[in-house]
Amino acid sequence: MWSYFANPHKFLRLSDWLAPLFYALGAACIAYGLWQGLWVVPKDEVQGGDIMRVMFLHVPAAWLAMASYSALAVASFIWFIWRHELADIAAKAIAPLGAIWTALCLATGSIWGKPTWGTWWQWDDARMMSVLFLFFLFLGYMALRAAMDTRQKAARAGAILAMVGALNVPLIKFSVDLFTSLHQDASVITADGPKMAAVYLTPLMISALGHSLLFGGLVMTRMRTEIRERRIARLHAAALEGA
Amino acid sequence: MSAAPIFAAFRQSLGEAWAGGAGALLPLGFLGGAAVLVPLGIGSDGETLKAVGPGIIWVALALASLVTLERIFQSDAEDGALDIWLQSGAPVSAIAAAKTLAHWLAAGLPLALFSPLLALMFQAEASPALLVNAALYALGSLAFFFWGGVGAALSATVRRGGLLISLIALPLFVPTAIFGALAMTDGPGSGGAPLFLAASTLFACAVAPYAMAAALRLAAD
């Protein structure tokens, strides 16, 4: 099944129309989510009044922080087992974007935390810490790739690190349960279904979908750029050989 | 396949770690130096030192593992020993684990055994609990060395790999640091913390050798 998707030509043809579609749908969803979140939904005094509207950025960013690292690990795994170049191109494209959304999650969380909890940062909150370490995992991944002298080595080293990191993420996450936490309990994904009122939940979900689509579109664009860069490098090499 | 290359790797690494004439004194000097800076940096108030003491020792152990591991695979990659390990027929993961264990014996374990003395300097009460803590330090530092070994193997061919090892390994140190700190305080969830610490160390010992082996094959290419 992977082999079908592993063809760069098919990917270029597919992403040629899929990436713009993702951008358009993503922009529409984000715009709707922001409009609902900033102007329409009633404010929640328990969560700090108007500042809770940052949720419509914070929660999608948190979702993407986790989803993008999972995607990085899956792409690395596929590359490591089947050596499909496209999987490595995807992993390389995902890392900086994942780091940006993770940073966005941390920043919006701090902005929300200051007026509601009275602090920018709480060290004994394991959920904040696990997102912070996710951020460090992304940074380490990018630094390791950049330090390798060939593309093949960068791909292999990156894949090993991403898989080791992915194995550690559940362990890091597990420590959450051992702490008393300032952070509100999970309210979207729980065993009894969402605990949040639909008036908040629907725009939140649409906003998360919009961010995911934007992320997907950006990954595709970065992958297209990488494919073309590699092609240019090959053409240069061929020209040098001919000269 | 024979086990001889594994023992050879262990002896070579132990010899390397003890070389320089000072043996275990060198890492102890490092720990002492790092620990002495703390009261100078944060002030000599007894209550404060008592509160931060156990944590400072964890940090010093983590740093010690990073400092000692920087060259563990790099020198092998440079002088060709790595190629010989890879051709020896013994499992590369076992060789990597043996080398890491040797470095832990030379640098991690002495620090853990030395920790009660440092704890006393940080105003802890003299009690058998300090010896229990020493065992926890020994247990946790083993995980530090194994995850640090993954970073060292991945950056074996990178110049100035030391900084890279820190960036790679620090997120992997997190569970150990959290469980270790919990095991020494009476905070929530501290009841099972020593067991979780042991579990995370076992996890490191089970996973890290394979990651190191994959990274060493890459370094030899």
Chai-1 contact restraints between the chains, C-beta under 6 A:
chainA,res_idxA,chainB,res_idxB,connection_type,confidence,min_distance_angstrom,max_distance_angstrom,comment,restraint_id
A,F133,B,P171,contact,1.0,0.0,6.0,A-B,restraint_1
A,F133,B,V174,contact,1.0,0.0,6.0,A-B,restraint_2
A,F136,B,P171,contact,1.0,0.0,6.0,A-B,restraint_3
A,L137,B,P171,contact,1.0,0.0,6.0,A-B,restraint_4
A,G140,B,L167,contact,1.0,0.0,6.0,A-B,restraint_5
A,G140,B,I168,contact,1.0,0.0,6.0,A-B,restraint_6
A,A143,B,L164,contact,1.0,0.0,6.0,A-B,restraint_7
A,A143,B,L167,contact,1.0,0.0,6.0,A-B,restraint_8
A,A147,B,V158,contact,1.0,0.0,6.0,A-B,restraint_9
A,A147,B,L164,contact,1.0,0.0,6.0,A-B,restraint_10
A,R156,B,L218,contact,1.0,0.0,6.0,A-B,restraint_11
A,A157,B,L154,contact,1.0,0.0,6.0,A-B,restraint_12
A,A157,B,L218,contact,1.0,0.0,6.0,A-B,restraint_13
A,I160,B,A211,contact,1.0,0.0,6.0,A-B,restraint_14
A,I160,B,A214,contact,1.0,0.0,6.0,A-B,restraint_15
A,I160,B,A215,contact,1.0,0.0,6.0,A-B,restraint_16
A,V164,B,V150,contact,1.0,0.0,6.0,A-B,restraint_17
A,V164,B,A211,contact,1.0,0.0,6.0,A-B,restraint_18
A,L167,B,V207,contact,1.0,0.0,6.0,A-B,restraint_19
A,N168,B,L172,contact,1.0,0.0,6.0,A-B,restraint_20
A,L171,B,P175,contact,1.0,0.0,6.0,A-B,restraint_21
A,I172,B,V174,contact,1.0,0.0,6.0,A-B,restraint_22
A,I172,B,P175,contact,1.0,0.0,6.0,A-B,restraint_23
A,S175,B,I178,contact,1.0,0.0,6.0,A-B,restraint_24
A,L178,B,G189,contact,1.0,0.0,6.0,A-B,restraint_25
A,T180,B,P188,contact,1.0,0.0,6.0,A-B,restraint_26
